[in-house]
Amino acid sequence: MGYRCVNCKQPVEINYEYRGVRCPYCGHRILVKERPVRIKQVLAK
Ligand SMILES: [Zn+2]
């Protein structure tokens, strides 16, 4: 499954054997799942 760094927009492969997930390119810790289709957007209100 692919993820993408929200900071540098690079695709990141995540290995869940690691506890800490971070972008190998910029070190950012927030990654979003890359879904091929149907991205459901939820409005928080
Ligand atoms: Zn990054």
mmCIF file of the protein (N, C-alpha, C, O) and its ligand, coordinates in Angstrom:
data_MODEL
# 
_entry.id   MODEL 
# 
loop_
_entity.id 
_entity.type 
_entity.pdbx_number_of_molecules 
1 polymer     1 
2 non-polymer 1 
# 
_entity_poly.entity_id                      1 
_entity_poly.type                           'polypeptide(L)' 
_entity_poly.nstd_linkage                   no 
_entity_poly.nstd_monomer                   no 
_entity_poly.pdbx_seq_one_letter_code       MGYRCVNCKQPVEINYEYRGVRCPYCGHRILVKERPVRIKQVLAK 
_entity_poly.pdbx_seq_one_letter_code_can   MGYRCVNCKQPVEINYEYRGVRCPYCGHRILVKERPVRIKQVLAK 
_entity_poly.pdbx_strand_id                 A 
# 
loop_
_entity_poly_seq.entity_id 
_entity_poly_seq.num 
_entity_poly_seq.mon_id 
_entity_poly_seq.hetero 
1 1  MET n 
1 2  GLY n 
1 3  TYR n 
1 4  ARG n 
1 5  CYS n 
1 6  VAL n 
1 7  ASN n 
1 8  CYS n 
1 9  LYS n 
1 10 GLN n 
1 11 PRO n 
1 12 VAL n 
1 13 GLU n 
1 14 ILE n 
1 15 ASN n 
1 16 TYR n 
1 17 GLU n 
1 18 TYR n 
1 19 ARG n 
1 20 GLY n 
1 21 VAL n 
1 22 ARG n 
1 23 CYS n 
1 24 PRO n 
1 25 TYR n 
1 26 CYS n 
1 27 GLY n 
1 28 HIS n 
1 29 ARG n 
1 30 ILE n 
1 31 LEU n 
1 32 VAL n 
1 33 LYS n 
1 34 GLU n 
1 35 ARG n 
1 36 PRO n 
1 37 VAL n 
1 38 ARG n 
1 39 ILE n 
1 40 LYS n 
1 41 GLN n 
1 42 VAL n 
1 43 LEU n 
1 44 ALA n 
1 45 LYS n 
# 
loop_
_struct_asym.id 
_struct_asym.entity_id 
A 1 
B 2 
# 
loop_
_chem_comp.id 
_chem_comp.type 
_chem_comp.mon_nstd_flag 
ALA 'L-peptide linking' y 
ARG 'L-peptide linking' y 
ASN 'L-peptide linking' y 
CYS 'L-peptide linking' y 
GLN 'L-peptide linking' y 
GLU 'L-peptide linking' y 
GLY 'peptide linking'   y 
HIS 'L-peptide linking' y 
ILE 'L-peptide linking' y 
LEU 'L-peptide linking' y 
LYS 'L-peptide linking' y 
MET 'L-peptide linking' y 
PRO 'L-peptide linking' y 
TYR 'L-peptide linking' y 
VAL 'L-peptide linking' y 
ZN  non-polymer         . 
# 
_pdbx_entity_nonpoly.entity_id   2 
_pdbx_entity_nonpoly.name        ? 
_pdbx_entity_nonpoly.comp_id     ZN 
# 
_pdbx_nonpoly_scheme.asym_id         B 
_pdbx_nonpoly_scheme.entity_id       2 
_pdbx_nonpoly_scheme.mon_id          ZN 
_pdbx_nonpoly_scheme.ndb_seq_num     1 
_pdbx_nonpoly_scheme.pdb_seq_num     101 
_pdbx_nonpoly_scheme.auth_seq_num    101 
_pdbx_nonpoly_scheme.pdb_mon_id      ZN 
_pdbx_nonpoly_scheme.auth_mon_id     ZN 
_pdbx_nonpoly_scheme.pdb_strand_id   A 
_pdbx_nonpoly_scheme.pdb_ins_code    . 
# 
loop_
_atom_site.group_PDB 
_atom_site.id 
_atom_site.type_symbol 
_atom_site.label_atom_id 
_atom_site.label_alt_id 
_atom_site.label_comp_id 
_atom_site.label_asym_id 
_atom_site.label_entity_id 
_atom_site.label_seq_id 
_atom_site.pdbx_PDB_ins_code 
_atom_site.Cartn_x 
_atom_site.Cartn_y 
_atom_site.Cartn_z 
_atom_site.occupancy 
_atom_site.B_iso_or_equiv 
_atom_site.pdbx_formal_charge 
_atom_site.auth_seq_id 
_atom_site.auth_comp_id 
_atom_site.auth_asym_id 
_atom_site.auth_atom_id 
_atom_site.pdbx_PDB_model_num 
ATOM   1   N  N  . MET A 1 1  ? 0.840   -1.203 0.000  1.00 0.00 ? 1   MET A N  1 
ATOM   2   C  CA . MET A 1 1  ? 0.000   0.000  0.000  1.00 0.00 ? 1   MET A CA 1 
ATOM   3   C  C  . MET A 1 1  ? 0.869   1.243  0.000  1.00 0.00 ? 1   MET A C  1 
ATOM   4   O  O  . MET A 1 1  ? 1.859   1.324  0.726  1.00 0.00 ? 1   MET A O  1 
ATOM   5   N  N  . GLY A 1 2  ? 0.500   2.180  -0.795 1.00 0.00 ? 2   GLY A N  1 
ATOM   6   C  CA . GLY A 1 2  ? 1.313   3.372  -0.909 1.00 0.00 ? 2   GLY A CA 1 
ATOM   7   C  C  . GLY A 1 2  ? 0.842   4.497  -0.003 1.00 0.00 ? 2   GLY A C  1 
ATOM   8   O  O  . GLY A 1 2  ? -0.346  4.683  0.260  1.00 0.00 ? 2   GLY A O  1 
ATOM   9   N  N  . TYR A 1 3  ? 1.809   5.211  0.441  1.00 0.00 ? 3   TYR A N  1 
ATOM   10  C  CA . TYR A 1 3  ? 1.500   6.396  1.227  1.00 0.00 ? 3   TYR A CA 1 
ATOM   11  C  C  . TYR A 1 3  ? 2.208   7.580  0.606  1.00 0.00 ? 3   TYR A C  1 
ATOM   12  O  O  . TYR A 1 3  ? 3.123   7.439  -0.206 1.00 0.00 ? 3   TYR A O  1 
ATOM   13  N  N  . ARG A 1 4  ? 1.757   8.742  1.011  1.00 0.00 ? 4   ARG A N  1 
ATOM   14  C  CA . ARG A 1 4  ? 2.387   9.939  0.484  1.00 0.00 ? 4   ARG A CA 1 
ATOM   15  C  C  . ARG A 1 4  ? 2.641   10.922 1.612  1.00 0.00 ? 4   ARG A C  1 
ATOM   16  O  O  . ARG A 1 4  ? 1.804   11.145 2.486  1.00 0.00 ? 4   ARG A O  1 
ATOM   17  N  N  . CYS A 1 5  ? 3.806   11.486 1.556  1.00 0.00 ? 5   CYS A N  1 
ATOM   18  C  CA . CYS A 1 5  ? 4.173   12.478 2.566  1.00 0.00 ? 5   CYS A CA 1 
ATOM   19  C  C  . CYS A 1 5  ? 3.407   13.767 2.300  1.00 0.00 ? 5   CYS A C  1 
ATOM   20  O  O  . CYS A 1 5  ? 3.364   14.255 1.171  1.00 0.00 ? 5   CYS A O  1 
ATOM   21  N  N  . VAL A 1 6  ? 2.816   14.300 3.334  1.00 0.00 ? 6   VAL A N  1 
ATOM   22  C  CA . VAL A 1 6  ? 2.031   15.513 3.139  1.00 0.00 ? 6   VAL A CA 1 
ATOM   23  C  C  . VAL A 1 6  ? 2.926   16.735 2.994  1.00 0.00 ? 6   VAL A C  1 
ATOM   24  O  O  . VAL A 1 6  ? 2.480   17.801 2.570  1.00 0.00 ? 6   VAL A O  1 
ATOM   25  N  N  . ASN A 1 7  ? 4.168   16.569 3.343  1.00 0.00 ? 7   ASN A N  1 
ATOM   26  C  CA . ASN A 1 7  ? 5.074   17.706 3.305  1.00 0.00 ? 7   ASN A CA 1 
ATOM   27  C  C  . ASN A 1 7  ? 5.759   17.844 1.954  1.00 0.00 ? 7   ASN A C  1 
ATOM   28  O  O  . ASN A 1 7  ? 5.703   18.901 1.326  1.00 0.00 ? 7   ASN A O  1 
ATOM   29  N  N  . CYS A 1 8  ? 6.400   16.780 1.515  1.00 0.00 ? 8   CYS A N  1 
ATOM   30  C  CA . CYS A 1 8  ? 7.166   16.875 0.275  1.00 0.00 ? 8   CYS A CA 1 
ATOM   31  C  C  . CYS A 1 8  ? 6.486   16.162 -0.884 1.00 0.00 ? 8   CYS A C  1 
ATOM   32  O  O  . CYS A 1 8  ? 6.989   16.168 -2.007 1.00 0.00 ? 8   CYS A O  1 
ATOM   33  N  N  . LYS A 1 9  ? 5.344   15.549 -0.606 1.00 0.00 ? 9   LYS A N  1 
ATOM   34  C  CA . LYS A 1 9  ? 4.530   14.914 -1.644 1.00 0.00 ? 9   LYS A CA 1 
ATOM   35  C  C  . LYS A 1 9  ? 5.195   13.710 -2.302 1.00 0.00 ? 9   LYS A C  1 
ATOM   36  O  O  . LYS A 1 9  ? 4.810   13.295 -3.395 1.00 0.00 ? 9   LYS A O  1 
ATOM   37  N  N  . GLN A 1 10 ? 6.165   13.174 -1.646 1.00 0.00 ? 10  GLN A N  1 
ATOM   38  C  CA . GLN A 1 10 ? 6.833   12.018 -2.220 1.00 0.00 ? 10  GLN A CA 1 
ATOM   39  C  C  . GLN A 1 10 ? 6.096   10.747 -1.814 1.00 0.00 ? 10  GLN A C  1 
ATOM   40  O  O  . GLN A 1 10 ? 5.610   10.630 -0.689 1.00 0.00 ? 10  GLN A O  1 
ATOM   41  N  N  . PRO A 1 11 ? 6.020   9.800  -2.739 1.00 0.00 ? 11  PRO A N  1 
ATOM   42  C  CA . PRO A 1 11 ? 5.439   8.508  -2.394 1.00 0.00 ? 11  PRO A CA 1 
ATOM   43  C  C  . PRO A 1 11 ? 6.360   7.768  -1.437 1.00 0.00 ? 11  PRO A C  1 
ATOM   44  O  O  . PRO A 1 11 ? 7.575   7.714  -1.627 1.00 0.00 ? 11  PRO A O  1 
ATOM   45  N  N  . VAL A 1 12 ? 5.754   7.202  -0.408 1.00 0.00 ? 12  VAL A N  1 
ATOM   46  C  CA . VAL A 1 12 ? 6.550   6.558  0.636  1.00 0.00 ? 12  VAL A CA 1 
ATOM   47  C  C  . VAL A 1 12 ? 6.042   5.148  0.866  1.00 0.00 ? 12  VAL A C  1 
ATOM   48  O  O  . VAL A 1 12 ? 4.841   4.918  1.008  1.00 0.00 ? 12  VAL A O  1 
ATOM   49  N  N  . GLU A 1 13 ? 6.954   4.230  0.899  1.00 0.00 ? 13  GLU A N  1 
ATOM   50  C  CA . GLU A 1 13 ? 6.598   2.866  1.266  1.00 0.00 ? 13  GLU A CA 1 
ATOM   51  C  C  . GLU A 1 13 ? 6.743   2.715  2.766  1.00 0.00 ? 13  GLU A C  1 
ATOM   52  O  O  . GLU A 1 13 ? 7.783   3.040  3.339  1.00 0.00 ? 13  GLU A O  1 
ATOM   53  N  N  . ILE A 1 14 ? 5.698   2.222  3.391  1.00 0.00 ? 14  ILE A N  1 
ATOM   54  C  CA . ILE A 1 14 ? 5.737   2.092  4.842  1.00 0.00 ? 14  ILE A CA 1 
ATOM   55  C  C  . ILE A 1 14 ? 5.915   0.640  5.237  1.00 0.00 ? 14  ILE A C  1 
ATOM   56  O  O  . ILE A 1 14 ? 5.204   -0.252 4.774  1.00 0.00 ? 14  ILE A O  1 
ATOM   57  N  N  . ASN A 1 15 ? 6.870   0.437  6.093  1.00 0.00 ? 15  ASN A N  1 
ATOM   58  C  CA . ASN A 1 15 ? 7.076   -0.883 6.653  1.00 0.00 ? 15  ASN A CA 1 
ATOM   59  C  C  . ASN A 1 15 ? 6.567   -0.876 8.086  1.00 0.00 ? 15  ASN A C  1 
ATOM   60  O  O  . ASN A 1 15 ? 7.112   -0.195 8.955  1.00 0.00 ? 15  ASN A O  1 
ATOM   61  N  N  . TYR A 1 16 ? 5.529   -1.636 8.311  1.00 0.00 ? 16  TYR A N  1 
ATOM   62  C  CA . TYR A 1 16 ? 4.883   -1.561 9.616  1.00 0.00 ? 16  TYR A CA 1 
ATOM   63  C  C  . TYR A 1 16 ? 5.654   -2.278 10.712 1.00 0.00 ? 16  TYR A C  1 
ATOM   64  O  O  . TYR A 1 16 ? 5.224   -2.307 11.864 1.00 0.00 ? 16  TYR A O  1 
ATOM   65  N  N  . GLU A 1 17 ? 6.772   -2.845 10.359 1.00 0.00 ? 17  GLU A N  1 
ATOM   66  C  CA . GLU A 1 17 ? 7.613   -3.414 11.408 1.00 0.00 ? 17  GLU A CA 1 
ATOM   67  C  C  . GLU A 1 17 ? 8.235   -2.298 12.229 1.00 0.00 ? 17  GLU A C  1 
ATOM   68  O  O  . GLU A 1 17 ? 8.676   -2.503 13.360 1.00 0.00 ? 17  GLU A O  1 
ATOM   69  N  N  . TYR A 1 18 ? 8.259   -1.131 11.643 1.00 0.00 ? 18  TYR A N  1 
ATOM   70  C  CA . TYR A 1 18 ? 8.787   0.002  12.382 1.00 0.00 ? 18  TYR A CA 1 
ATOM   71  C  C  . TYR A 1 18 ? 7.690   0.624  13.216 1.00 0.00 ? 18  TYR A C  1 
ATOM   72  O  O  . TYR A 1 18 ? 6.525   0.675  12.823 1.00 0.00 ? 18  TYR A O  1 
ATOM   73  N  N  . ARG A 1 19 ? 8.094   1.087  14.360 1.00 0.00 ? 19  ARG A N  1 
ATOM   74  C  CA . ARG A 1 19 ? 7.125   1.786  15.200 1.00 0.00 ? 19  ARG A CA 1 
ATOM   75  C  C  . ARG A 1 19 ? 6.897   3.198  14.688 1.00 0.00 ? 19  ARG A C  1 
ATOM   76  O  O  . ARG A 1 19 ? 5.765   3.646  14.507 1.00 0.00 ? 19  ARG A O  1 
ATOM   77  N  N  . GLY A 1 20 ? 7.982   3.866  14.466 1.00 0.00 ? 20  GLY A N  1 
ATOM   78  C  CA . GLY A 1 20 ? 7.860   5.260  14.040 1.00 0.00 ? 20  GLY A CA 1 
ATOM   79  C  C  . GLY A 1 20 ? 7.815   5.349  12.536 1.00 0.00 ? 20  GLY A C  1 
ATOM   80  O  O  . GLY A 1 20 ? 8.711   4.863  11.845 1.00 0.00 ? 20  GLY A O  1 
ATOM   81  N  N  . VAL A 1 21 ? 6.788   5.961  12.041 1.00 0.00 ? 21  VAL A N  1 
ATOM   82  C  CA . VAL A 1 21 ? 6.660   6.125  10.599 1.00 0.00 ? 21  VAL A CA 1 
ATOM   83  C  C  . VAL A 1 21 ? 7.046   7.546  10.238 1.00 0.00 ? 21  VAL A C  1 
ATOM   84  O  O  . VAL A 1 21 ? 6.523   8.516  10.787 1.00 0.00 ? 21  VAL A O  1 
ATOM   85  N  N  . ARG A 1 22 ? 7.961   7.638  9.316  1.00 0.00 ? 22  ARG A N  1 
ATOM   86  C  CA . ARG A 1 22 ? 8.307   8.982  8.866  1.00 0.00 ? 22  ARG A CA 1 
ATOM   87  C  C  . ARG A 1 22 ? 8.802   8.953  7.429  1.00 0.00 ? 22  ARG A C  1 
ATOM   88  O  O  . ARG A 1 22 ? 9.251   7.929  6.912  1.00 0.00 ? 22  ARG A O  1 
ATOM   89  N  N  . CYS A 1 23 ? 8.705   10.077 6.832  1.00 0.00 ? 23  CYS A N  1 
ATOM   90  C  CA . CYS A 1 23 ? 9.130   10.197 5.447  1.00 0.00 ? 23  CYS A CA 1 
ATOM   91  C  C  . CYS A 1 23 ? 10.646  10.086 5.364  1.00 0.00 ? 23  CYS A C  1 
ATOM   92  O  O  . CYS A 1 23 ? 11.363  10.783 6.083  1.00 0.00 ? 23  CYS A O  1 
ATOM   93  N  N  . PRO A 1 24 ? 11.136  9.213  4.488  1.00 0.00 ? 24  PRO A N  1 
ATOM   94  C  CA . PRO A 1 24 ? 12.584  9.051  4.351  1.00 0.00 ? 24  PRO A CA 1 
ATOM   95  C  C  . PRO A 1 24 ? 13.237  10.216 3.624  1.00 0.00 ? 24  PRO A C  1 
ATOM   96  O  O  . PRO A 1 24 ? 14.460  10.357 3.634  1.00 0.00 ? 24  PRO A O  1 
ATOM   97  N  N  . TYR A 1 25 ? 12.425  11.039 3.001  1.00 0.00 ? 25  TYR A N  1 
ATOM   98  C  CA . TYR A 1 25 ? 12.981  12.139 2.213  1.00 0.00 ? 25  TYR A CA 1 
ATOM   99  C  C  . TYR A 1 25 ? 13.171  13.391 3.046  1.00 0.00 ? 25  TYR A C  1 
ATOM   100 O  O  . TYR A 1 25 ? 14.227  14.023 3.012  1.00 0.00 ? 25  TYR A O  1 
ATOM   101 N  N  . CYS A 1 26 ? 12.132  13.745 3.796  1.00 0.00 ? 26  CYS A N  1 
ATOM   102 C  CA . CYS A 1 26 ? 12.208  15.001 4.531  1.00 0.00 ? 26  CYS A CA 1 
ATOM   103 C  C  . CYS A 1 26 ? 12.080  14.804 6.034  1.00 0.00 ? 26  CYS A C  1 
ATOM   104 O  O  . CYS A 1 26 ? 12.299  15.733 6.811  1.00 0.00 ? 26  CYS A O  1 
ATOM   105 N  N  . GLY A 1 27 ? 11.722  13.580 6.441  1.00 0.00 ? 27  GLY A N  1 
ATOM   106 C  CA . GLY A 1 27 ? 11.632  13.322 7.870  1.00 0.00 ? 27  GLY A CA 1 
ATOM   107 C  C  . GLY A 1 27 ? 10.295  13.696 8.463  1.00 0.00 ? 27  GLY A C  1 
ATOM   108 O  O  . GLY A 1 27 ? 10.106  13.624 9.677  1.00 0.00 ? 27  GLY A O  1 
ATOM   109 N  N  . HIS A 1 28 ? 9.367   14.094 7.617  1.00 0.00 ? 28  HIS A N  1 
ATOM   110 C  CA . HIS A 1 28 ? 8.042   14.454 8.095  1.00 0.00 ? 28  HIS A CA 1 
ATOM   111 C  C  . HIS A 1 28 ? 7.315   13.217 8.589  1.00 0.00 ? 28  HIS A C  1 
ATOM   112 O  O  . HIS A 1 28 ? 7.492   12.124 8.052  1.00 0.00 ? 28  HIS A O  1 
ATOM   113 N  N  . ARG A 1 29 ? 6.505   13.395 9.605  1.00 0.00 ? 29  ARG A N  1 
ATOM   114 C  CA . ARG A 1 29 ? 5.882   12.228 10.223 1.00 0.00 ? 29  ARG A CA 1 
ATOM   115 C  C  . ARG A 1 29 ? 4.451   12.006 9.792  1.00 0.00 ? 29  ARG A C  1 
ATOM   116 O  O  . ARG A 1 29 ? 3.849   10.991 10.142 1.00 0.00 ? 29  ARG A O  1 
ATOM   117 N  N  . ILE A 1 30 ? 3.907   12.918 9.053  1.00 0.00 ? 30  ILE A N  1 
ATOM   118 C  CA . ILE A 1 30 ? 2.511   12.760 8.665  1.00 0.00 ? 30  ILE A CA 1 
ATOM   119 C  C  . ILE A 1 30 ? 2.428   12.269 7.231  1.00 0.00 ? 30  ILE A C  1 
ATOM   120 O  O  . ILE A 1 30 ? 2.822   12.955 6.288  1.00 0.00 ? 30  ILE A O  1 
ATOM   121 N  N  . LEU A 1 31 ? 1.905   11.064 7.101  1.00 0.00 ? 31  LEU A N  1 
ATOM   122 C  CA . LEU A 1 31 ? 1.749   10.482 5.782  1.00 0.00 ? 31  LEU A CA 1 
ATOM   123 C  C  . LEU A 1 31 ? 0.286   10.151 5.559  1.00 0.00 ? 31  LEU A C  1 
ATOM   124 O  O  . LEU A 1 31 ? -0.425  9.772  6.490  1.00 0.00 ? 31  LEU A O  1 
ATOM   125 N  N  . VAL A 1 32 ? -0.150  10.295 4.346  1.00 0.00 ? 32  VAL A N  1 
ATOM   126 C  CA . VAL A 1 32 ? -1.538  9.977  4.036  1.00 0.00 ? 32  VAL A CA 1 
ATOM   127 C  C  . VAL A 1 32 ? -1.581  8.767  3.115  1.00 0.00 ? 32  VAL A C  1 
ATOM   128 O  O  . VAL A 1 32 ? -0.693  8.561  2.288  1.00 0.00 ? 32  VAL A O  1 
ATOM   129 N  N  . LYS A 1 33 ? -2.609  7.990  3.274  1.00 0.00 ? 33  LYS A N  1 
ATOM   130 C  CA . LYS A 1 33 ? -2.795  6.831  2.416  1.00 0.00 ? 33  LYS A CA 1 
ATOM   131 C  C  . LYS A 1 33 ? -3.107  7.285  1.011  1.00 0.00 ? 33  LYS A C  1 
ATOM   132 O  O  . LYS A 1 33 ? -3.871  8.222  0.777  1.00 0.00 ? 33  LYS A O  1 
ATOM   133 N  N  . GLU A 1 34 ? -2.486  6.586  0.089  1.00 0.00 ? 34  GLU A N  1 
ATOM   134 C  CA . GLU A 1 34 ? -2.781  6.877  -1.299 1.00 0.00 ? 34  GLU A CA 1 
ATOM   135 C  C  . GLU A 1 34 ? -3.755  5.838  -1.796 1.00 0.00 ? 34  GLU A C  1 
ATOM   136 O  O  . GLU A 1 34 ? -3.414  4.664  -1.936 1.00 0.00 ? 34  GLU A O  1 
ATOM   137 N  N  . ARG A 1 35 ? -4.962  6.273  -2.059 1.00 0.00 ? 35  ARG A N  1 
ATOM   138 C  CA . ARG A 1 35 ? -5.929  5.323  -2.571 1.00 0.00 ? 35  ARG A CA 1 
ATOM   139 C  C  . ARG A 1 35 ? -6.131  5.575  -4.057 1.00 0.00 ? 35  ARG A C  1 
ATOM   140 O  O  . ARG A 1 35 ? -6.290  6.717  -4.487 1.00 0.00 ? 35  ARG A O  1 
ATOM   141 N  N  . PRO A 1 36 ? -6.122  4.520  -4.821 1.00 0.00 ? 36  PRO A N  1 
ATOM   142 C  CA . PRO A 1 36 ? -6.233  4.646  -6.273 1.00 0.00 ? 36  PRO A CA 1 
ATOM   143 C  C  . PRO A 1 36 ? -7.538  5.291  -6.705 1.00 0.00 ? 36  PRO A C  1 
ATOM   144 O  O  . PRO A 1 36 ? -7.553  6.097  -7.636 1.00 0.00 ? 36  PRO A O  1 
ATOM   145 N  N  . VAL A 1 37 ? -8.608  4.955  -6.055 1.00 0.00 ? 37  VAL A N  1 
ATOM   146 C  CA . VAL A 1 37 ? -9.886  5.540  -6.427 1.00 0.00 ? 37  VAL A CA 1 
ATOM   147 C  C  . VAL A 1 37 ? -10.575 6.024  -5.151 1.00 0.00 ? 37  VAL A C  1 
ATOM   148 O  O  . VAL A 1 37 ? -9.954  6.109  -4.092 1.00 0.00 ? 37  VAL A O  1 
ATOM   149 N  N  . ARG A 1 38 ? -11.790 6.321  -5.261 1.00 0.00 ? 38  ARG A N  1 
ATOM   150 C  CA . ARG A 1 38 ? -12.694 6.722  -4.192 1.00 0.00 ? 38  ARG A CA 1 
ATOM   151 C  C  . ARG A 1 38 ? -12.032 7.285  -2.933 1.00 0.00 ? 38  ARG A C  1 
ATOM   152 O  O  . ARG A 1 38 ? -11.839 6.594  -1.933 1.00 0.00 ? 38  ARG A O  1 
ATOM   153 N  N  . ILE A 1 39 ? -11.705 8.531  -3.029 1.00 0.00 ? 39  ILE A N  1 
ATOM   154 C  CA . ILE A 1 39 ? -11.251 9.224  -1.835 1.00 0.00 ? 39  ILE A CA 1 
ATOM   155 C  C  . ILE A 1 39 ? -12.458 9.925  -1.234 1.00 0.00 ? 39  ILE A C  1 
ATOM   156 O  O  . ILE A 1 39 ? -13.052 10.829 -1.822 1.00 0.00 ? 39  ILE A O  1 
ATOM   157 N  N  . LYS A 1 40 ? -12.782 9.479  -0.066 1.00 0.00 ? 40  LYS A N  1 
ATOM   158 C  CA . LYS A 1 40 ? -13.961 10.046 0.563  1.00 0.00 ? 40  LYS A CA 1 
ATOM   159 C  C  . LYS A 1 40 ? -13.553 11.209 1.452  1.00 0.00 ? 40  LYS A C  1 
ATOM   160 O  O  . LYS A 1 40 ? -12.717 11.081 2.347  1.00 0.00 ? 40  LYS A O  1 
ATOM   161 N  N  . GLN A 1 41 ? -14.155 12.313 1.179  1.00 0.00 ? 41  GLN A N  1 
ATOM   162 C  CA . GLN A 1 41 ? -13.813 13.480 1.953  1.00 0.00 ? 41  GLN A CA 1 
ATOM   163 C  C  . GLN A 1 41 ? -14.884 13.746 2.987  1.00 0.00 ? 41  GLN A C  1 
ATOM   164 O  O  . GLN A 1 41 ? -16.072 13.829 2.673  1.00 0.00 ? 41  GLN A O  1 
ATOM   165 N  N  . VAL A 1 42 ? -14.456 13.876 4.190  1.00 0.00 ? 42  VAL A N  1 
ATOM   166 C  CA . VAL A 1 42 ? -15.411 14.099 5.272  1.00 0.00 ? 42  VAL A CA 1 
ATOM   167 C  C  . VAL A 1 42 ? -15.277 15.519 5.783  1.00 0.00 ? 42  VAL A C  1 
ATOM   168 O  O  . VAL A 1 42 ? -14.195 15.973 6.155  1.00 0.00 ? 42  VAL A O  1 
ATOM   169 N  N  . LEU A 1 43 ? -16.370 16.183 5.790  1.00 0.00 ? 43  LEU A N  1 
ATOM   170 C  CA . LEU A 1 43 ? -16.345 17.535 6.304  1.00 0.00 ? 43  LEU A CA 1 
ATOM   171 C  C  . LEU A 1 43 ? -16.611 17.528 7.798  1.00 0.00 ? 43  LEU A C  1 
ATOM   172 O  O  . LEU A 1 43 ? -17.653 17.068 8.265  1.00 0.00 ? 43  LEU A O  1 
ATOM   173 N  N  . ALA A 1 44 ? -15.672 18.033 8.510  1.00 0.00 ? 44  ALA A N  1 
ATOM   174 C  CA . ALA A 1 44 ? -15.846 18.074 9.958  1.00 0.00 ? 44  ALA A CA 1 
ATOM   175 C  C  . ALA A 1 44 ? -16.588 19.346 10.330 1.00 0.00 ? 44  ALA A C  1 
ATOM   176 O  O  . ALA A 1 44 ? -16.111 20.461 10.118 1.00 0.00 ? 44  ALA A O  1 
ATOM   177 N  N  . LYS A 1 45 ? -17.735 19.146 10.876 1.00 0.00 ? 45  LYS A N  1 
ATOM   178 C  CA . LYS A 1 45 ? -18.506 20.317 11.257 1.00 0.00 ? 45  LYS A CA 1 
ATOM   179 C  C  . LYS A 1 45 ? -19.196 20.072 12.588 1.00 0.00 ? 45  LYS A C  1 
ATOM   180 O  O  . LYS A 1 45 ? -19.902 20.948 13.088 1.00 0.00 ? 45  LYS A O  1 
HETATM 181 ZN ZN . ZN  B 2 .  ? 8.465   14.037 3.058  1.00 0.00 2 101 ZN  A ZN 1 
# 
